[in-house]
Amino acid sequence: MQTEIILYSTSGCHLCEQAAELLNQTQPKVKWQTVDIAFDDDLFGRYGIRIPVIFRQDNQQELGWPFDAALLTEFLS
């Protein structure tokens, strides 16, 4: 079973776009989805100044920016 990943993000966030590119480039087989925090008060309160944040649903762990391809790969392995 593939690890399901959430990328907490918002529109117009260039760092979030970089994080999405890293996910696509380094983890092409990993299933992931983007969740825009702007439309959820709880998520905005939790991640508003921290995005982008990668969240693993299987173990409830988070990886906050900044991260590179190596750190992302290690986090997801």
N, CA, C and O atoms as a GROMACS GRO file, in nm:
protein
  308
    1MET      N    1   0.084  -0.119   0.000
    1MET     CA    2   0.000   0.000   0.000
    1MET      C    3   0.088   0.124   0.000
    1MET      O    4   0.185   0.133   0.075
    2GLN      N    5   0.052   0.219  -0.084
    2GLN     CA    6   0.129   0.343  -0.093
    2GLN      C    7   0.097   0.434   0.025
    2GLN      O    8  -0.016   0.438   0.075
    3THR      N    9   0.199   0.507   0.069
    3THR     CA   10   0.179   0.608   0.172
    3THR      C   11   0.098   0.722   0.113
    3THR      O   12   0.129   0.771   0.004
    4GLU      N   13  -0.004   0.765   0.182
    4GLU     CA   14  -0.083   0.878   0.135
    4GLU      C   15  -0.029   1.004   0.201
    4GLU      O   16  -0.012   1.011   0.322
    5ILE      N   17  -0.003   1.103   0.118
    5ILE     CA   18   0.063   1.227   0.158
    5ILE      C   19  -0.030   1.344   0.133
    5ILE      O   20  -0.101   1.349   0.033
    6ILE      N   21  -0.028   1.440   0.227
    6ILE     CA   22  -0.097   1.566   0.207
    6ILE      C   23   0.008   1.676   0.202
    6ILE      O   24   0.100   1.680   0.284
    7LEU      N   25  -0.005   1.763   0.103
    7LEU     CA   26   0.076   1.883   0.096
    7LEU      C   27  -0.014   1.999   0.138
    7LEU      O   28  -0.102   2.040   0.063
    8TYR      N   29   0.008   2.050   0.259
    8TYR     CA   30  -0.066   2.168   0.304
    8TYR      C   31  -0.006   2.288   0.236
    8TYR      O   32   0.115   2.310   0.240
    9SER      N   33  -0.092   2.368   0.174
    9SER     CA   34  -0.049   2.472   0.083
    9SER      C   35  -0.156   2.580   0.077
    9SER      O   36  -0.258   2.572   0.145
   10THR      N   37  -0.132   2.682  -0.006
   10THR     CA   38  -0.234   2.780  -0.040
   10THR      C   39  -0.199   2.841  -0.175
   10THR      O   40  -0.085   2.834  -0.220
   11SER      N   41  -0.296   2.901  -0.236
   11SER     CA   42  -0.277   2.962  -0.367
   11SER      C   43  -0.176   3.076  -0.361
   11SER      O   44  -0.176   3.155  -0.267
   12GLY      N   45  -0.090   3.083  -0.461
   12GLY     CA   46   0.007   3.190  -0.470
   12GLY      C   47   0.131   3.172  -0.385
   12GLY      O   48   0.213   3.263  -0.375
   13CYS      N   49   0.147   3.057  -0.324
   13CYS     CA   50   0.263   3.029  -0.238
   13CYS      C   51   0.372   2.966  -0.325
   13CYS      O   52   0.362   2.850  -0.363
   14HIS      N   53   0.478   3.043  -0.356
   14HIS     CA   54   0.584   2.992  -0.443
   14HIS      C   55   0.661   2.878  -0.378
   14HIS      O   56   0.709   2.788  -0.447
   15LEU      N   57   0.674   2.880  -0.246
   15LEU     CA   58   0.742   2.770  -0.178
   15LEU      C   59   0.658   2.642  -0.187
   15LEU      O   60   0.713   2.533  -0.199
   16CYS      N   61   0.528   2.657  -0.182
   16CYS     CA   62   0.438   2.542  -0.196
   16CYS      C   63   0.450   2.482  -0.336
   16CYS      O   64   0.446   2.360  -0.352
   17GLU      N   65   0.464   2.568  -0.436
   17GLU     CA   66   0.484   2.521  -0.572
   17GLU      C   67   0.616   2.444  -0.583
   17GLU      O   68   0.622   2.341  -0.650
   18GLN      N   69   0.720   2.492  -0.517
   18GLN     CA   70   0.849   2.421  -0.516
   18GLN      C   71   0.836   2.286  -0.448
   18GLN      O   72   0.891   2.186  -0.495
   19ALA      N   73   0.762   2.281  -0.337
   19ALA     CA   74   0.741   2.155  -0.266
   19ALA      C   75   0.666   2.055  -0.354
   19ALA      O   76   0.700   1.937  -0.356
   20ALA      N   77   0.565   2.101  -0.427
   20ALA     CA   78   0.490   2.014  -0.517
   20ALA      C   79   0.580   1.961  -0.628
   20ALA      O   80   0.570   1.844  -0.665
   21GLU      N   81   0.666   2.046  -0.682
   21GLU     CA   82   0.760   2.002  -0.785
   21GLU      C   83   0.854   1.895  -0.730
   21GLU      O   84   0.882   1.796  -0.798
   22LEU      N   85   0.904   1.915  -0.608
   22LEU     CA   86   0.991   1.816  -0.546
   22LEU      C   87   0.919   1.682  -0.530
   22LEU      O   88   0.976   1.577  -0.558
   23LEU      N   89   0.794   1.686  -0.485
   23LEU     CA   90   0.717   1.563  -0.472
   23LEU      C   91   0.704   1.493  -0.607
   23LEU      O   92   0.724   1.372  -0.616
   24ASN      N   93   0.670   1.568  -0.710
   24ASN     CA   94   0.653   1.508  -0.842
   24ASN      C   95   0.783   1.452  -0.897
   24ASN      O   96   0.783   1.346  -0.959
   25GLN      N   97   0.893   1.521  -0.875
   25GLN     CA   98   1.022   1.479  -0.929
   25GLN      C   99   1.083   1.362  -0.853
   25GLN      O  100   1.135   1.269  -0.914
   26THR      N  101   1.076   1.366  -0.721
   26THR     CA  102   1.146   1.266  -0.641
   26THR      C  103   1.059   1.148  -0.601
   26THR      O  104   1.111   1.041  -0.568
   27GLN      N  105   0.927   1.166  -0.604
   27GLN     CA  106   0.836   1.061  -0.558
   27GLN      C  107   0.724   1.037  -0.658
   27GLN      O  108   0.606   1.050  -0.622
   28PRO      N  109   0.756   1.003  -0.781
   28PRO     CA  110   0.651   0.992  -0.883
   28PRO      C  111   0.548   0.883  -0.856
   28PRO      O  112   0.437   0.888  -0.911
   29LYS      N  113   0.581   0.784  -0.774
   29LYS     CA  114   0.487   0.675  -0.747
   29LYS      C  115   0.408   0.694  -0.619
   29LYS      O  116   0.319   0.614  -0.588
   30VAL      N  117   0.438   0.800  -0.544
   30VAL     CA  118   0.369   0.825  -0.418
   30VAL      C  119   0.239   0.901  -0.445
   30VAL      O  120   0.239   1.003  -0.514
   31LYS      N  121   0.132   0.851  -0.389
   31LYS     CA  122   0.002   0.917  -0.402
   31LYS      C  123  -0.003   1.032  -0.302
   31LYS      O  124   0.021   1.014  -0.183
   32TRP      N  125  -0.035   1.152  -0.354
   32TRP     CA  126  -0.044   1.268  -0.265
   32TRP      C  127  -0.151   1.364  -0.316
   32TRP      O  128  -0.191   1.360  -0.432
   33GLN      N  129  -0.195   1.451  -0.224
   33GLN     CA  130  -0.296   1.551  -0.260
   33GLN      C  131  -0.259   1.683  -0.195
   33GLN      O  132  -0.192   1.687  -0.092
   34THR      N  133  -0.304   1.791  -0.256
   34THR     CA  134  -0.285   1.924  -0.201
   34THR      C  135  -0.410   1.965  -0.126
   34THR      O  136  -0.521   1.948  -0.175
   35VAL      N  137  -0.392   2.020  -0.006
   35VAL     CA  138  -0.502   2.076   0.072
   35VAL      C  139  -0.472   2.223   0.094
   35VAL      O  140  -0.369   2.259   0.152
   36ASP      N  141  -0.564   2.308   0.048
   36ASP     CA  142  -0.548   2.452   0.063
   36ASP      C  143  -0.598   2.492   0.202
   36ASP      O  144  -0.715   2.474   0.235
   37ILE      N  145  -0.508   2.546   0.282
   37ILE     CA  146  -0.541   2.580   0.420
   37ILE      C  147  -0.627   2.705   0.432
   37ILE      O  148  -0.684   2.730   0.538
   38ALA      N  149  -0.639   2.784   0.326
   38ALA     CA  150  -0.710   2.911   0.331
   38ALA      C  151  -0.858   2.895   0.360
   38ALA      O  152  -0.922   2.990   0.406
   39PHE      N  153  -0.914   2.779   0.334
   39PHE     CA  154  -1.058   2.758   0.348
   39PHE      C  155  -1.097   2.683   0.474
   39PHE      O  156  -1.212   2.642   0.489
   40ASP      N  157  -1.000   2.663   0.564
   40ASP     CA  158  -1.026   2.589   0.687
   40ASP      C  159  -0.957   2.663   0.802
   40ASP      O  160  -0.834   2.669   0.807
   41ASP      N  161  -1.036   2.719   0.893
   41ASP     CA  162  -0.980   2.798   1.002
   41ASP      C  163  -0.882   2.720   1.088
   41ASP      O  164  -0.779   2.773   1.130
   42ASP      N  165  -0.914   2.594   1.115
   42ASP     CA  166  -0.825   2.512   1.198
   42ASP      C  167  -0.691   2.489   1.127
   42ASP      O  168  -0.585   2.505   1.188
   43LEU      N  169  -0.697   2.453   1.000
   43LEU     CA  170  -0.572   2.432   0.925
   43LEU      C  171  -0.494   2.561   0.910
   43LEU      O  172  -0.371   2.560   0.920
   44PHE      N  173  -0.564   2.672   0.887
   44PHE     CA  174  -0.495   2.799   0.874
   44PHE      C  175  -0.425   2.836   1.004
   44PHE      O  176  -0.313   2.887   1.003
   45GLY      N  177  -0.491   2.812   1.116
   45GLY     CA  178  -0.430   2.838   1.246
   45GLY      C  179  -0.308   2.751   1.272
   45GLY      O  180  -0.211   2.796   1.334
   46ARG      N  181  -0.313   2.628   1.226
   46ARG     CA  182  -0.203   2.534   1.249
   46ARG      C  183  -0.086   2.556   1.153
   46ARG      O  184   0.030   2.548   1.193
   47TYR      N  185  -0.117   2.585   1.025
   47TYR     CA  186  -0.013   2.587   0.923
   47TYR      C  187   0.009   2.722   0.856
   47TYR      O  188   0.094   2.734   0.768
   48GLY      N  189  -0.066   2.825   0.895
   48GLY     CA  190  -0.064   2.953   0.827
   48GLY      C  191   0.073   3.012   0.801
   48GLY      O  192   0.098   3.067   0.693
   49ILE      N  193   0.163   3.003   0.897
   49ILE     CA  194   0.297   3.060   0.879
   49ILE      C  195   0.402   2.953   0.853
   49ILE      O  196   0.521   2.983   0.844
   50ARG      N  197   0.359   2.827   0.841
   50ARG     CA  198   0.453   2.715   0.826
   50ARG      C  199   0.454   2.651   0.689
   50ARG      O  200   0.544   2.572   0.659
   51ILE      N  201   0.357   2.682   0.604
   51ILE     CA  202   0.347   2.611   0.476
   51ILE      C  203   0.467   2.640   0.387
   51ILE      O  204   0.526   2.748   0.396
   52PRO      N  205   0.503   2.548   0.304
   52PRO     CA  206   0.440   2.418   0.281
   52PRO      C  207   0.479   2.315   0.388
   52PRO      O  208   0.589   2.317   0.442
   53VAL      N  209   0.386   2.228   0.416
   53VAL     CA  210   0.407   2.118   0.511
   53VAL      C  211   0.361   1.990   0.444
   53VAL      O  212   0.251   1.982   0.390
   54ILE      N  213   0.448   1.888   0.449
   54ILE     CA  214   0.414   1.754   0.400
   54ILE      C  215   0.368   1.672   0.520
   54ILE      O  216   0.437   1.668   0.622
   55PHE      N  217   0.253   1.608   0.508
   55PHE     CA  218   0.196   1.529   0.617
   55PHE      C  219   0.177   1.386   0.571
   55PHE      O  220   0.115   1.360   0.468
   56ARG      N  221   0.230   1.292   0.649
   56ARG     CA  222   0.212   1.149   0.621
   56ARG      C  223   0.092   1.099   0.699
   56ARG      O  224   0.090   1.106   0.822
   57GLN      N  225  -0.008   1.049   0.629
   57GLN     CA  226  -0.129   1.001   0.696
   57GLN      C  227  -0.105   0.869   0.769
   57GLN      O  228  -0.174   0.839   0.867
   58ASP      N  229  -0.008   0.790   0.724
   58ASP     CA  230   0.013   0.659   0.786
   58ASP      C  231   0.074   0.668   0.926
   58ASP      O  232   0.041   0.586   1.012
   59ASN      N  233   0.161   0.766   0.949
   59ASN     CA  234   0.224   0.776   1.082
   59ASN      C  235   0.204   0.912   1.148
   59ASN      O  236   0.259   0.938   1.255
   60GLN      N  237   0.126   0.998   1.085
   60GLN     CA  238   0.090   1.129   1.140
   60GLN      C  239   0.211   1.222   1.159
   60GLN      O  240   0.208   1.310   1.245
   61GLN      N  241   0.316   1.202   1.081
   61GLN     CA  242   0.436   1.285   1.090
   61GLN      C  243   0.430   1.398   0.988
   61GLN      O  244   0.368   1.385   0.882
   62GLU      N  245   0.495   1.509   1.022
   62GLU     CA  246   0.500   1.626   0.936
   62GLU      C  247   0.644   1.662   0.901
   62GLU      O  248   0.736   1.642   0.981
   63LEU      N  249   0.660   1.714   0.782
   63LEU     CA  250   0.788   1.769   0.737
   63LEU      C  251   0.761   1.911   0.689
   63LEU      O  252   0.691   1.931   0.589
   64GLY      N  253   0.816   2.009   0.761
   64GLY     CA  254   0.796   2.148   0.724
   64GLY      C  255   0.910   2.201   0.640
   64GLY      O  256   1.022   2.150   0.644
   65TRP      N  257   0.880   2.304   0.566
   65TRP     CA  258   0.978   2.372   0.483
   65TRP      C  259   1.079   2.440   0.572
   65TRP      O  260   1.039   2.492   0.677
   66PRO      N  261   1.205   2.445   0.540
   66PRO     CA  262   1.264   2.405   0.412
   66PRO      C  263   1.305   2.258   0.412
   66PRO      O  264   1.348   2.204   0.514
   67PHE      N  265   1.292   2.195   0.295
   67PHE     CA  266   1.342   2.060   0.273
   67PHE      C  267   1.384   2.048   0.129
   67PHE      O  268   1.337   2.120   0.042
   68ASP      N  269   1.477   1.954   0.107
   68ASP     CA  270   1.525   1.928  -0.028
   68ASP      C  271   1.486   1.787  -0.068
   68ASP      O  272   1.418   1.717   0.008
   69ALA      N  273   1.529   1.745  -0.186
   69ALA     CA  274   1.491   1.613  -0.237
   69ALA      C  275   1.539   1.501  -0.146
   69ALA      O  276   1.465   1.405  -0.122
   70ALA      N  277   1.661   1.512  -0.093
   70ALA     CA  278   1.715   1.407  -0.007
   70ALA      C  279   1.635   1.395   0.123
   70ALA      O  280   1.602   1.284   0.165
   71LEU      N  281   1.604   1.506   0.185
   71LEU     CA  282   1.529   1.504   0.310
   71LEU      C  283   1.386   1.454   0.286
   71LEU      O  284   1.333   1.380   0.368
   72LEU      N  285   1.325   1.494   0.176
   72LEU     CA  286   1.192   1.449   0.142
   72LEU      C  287   1.190   1.297   0.120
   72LEU      O  288   1.102   1.227   0.170
   73THR      N  289   1.289   1.247   0.047
   73THR     CA  290   1.297   1.104   0.022
   73THR      C  291   1.315   1.027   0.151
   73THR      O  292   1.251   0.923   0.171
   74GLU      N  293   1.400   1.076   0.239
   74GLU     CA  294   1.421   1.011   0.368
   74GLU      C  295   1.292   1.012   0.452
   74GLU      O  296   1.257   0.912   0.514
   75PHE      N  297   1.224   1.125   0.453
   75PHE     CA  298   1.099   1.139   0.529
   75PHE      C  299   0.994   1.040   0.480
   75PHE      O  300   0.918   0.986   0.561
   76LEU      N  301   0.987   1.017   0.352
   76LEU     CA  302   0.884   0.931   0.295
   76LEU      C  303   0.923   0.784   0.289
   76LEU      O  304   0.840   0.700   0.254
   77SER      N  305   1.046   0.751   0.324
   77SER     CA  306   1.088   0.610   0.317
   77SER      C  307   1.059   0.535   0.445
   77SER      O  308   1.088   0.416   0.455
   0.00000   0.00000   0.00000
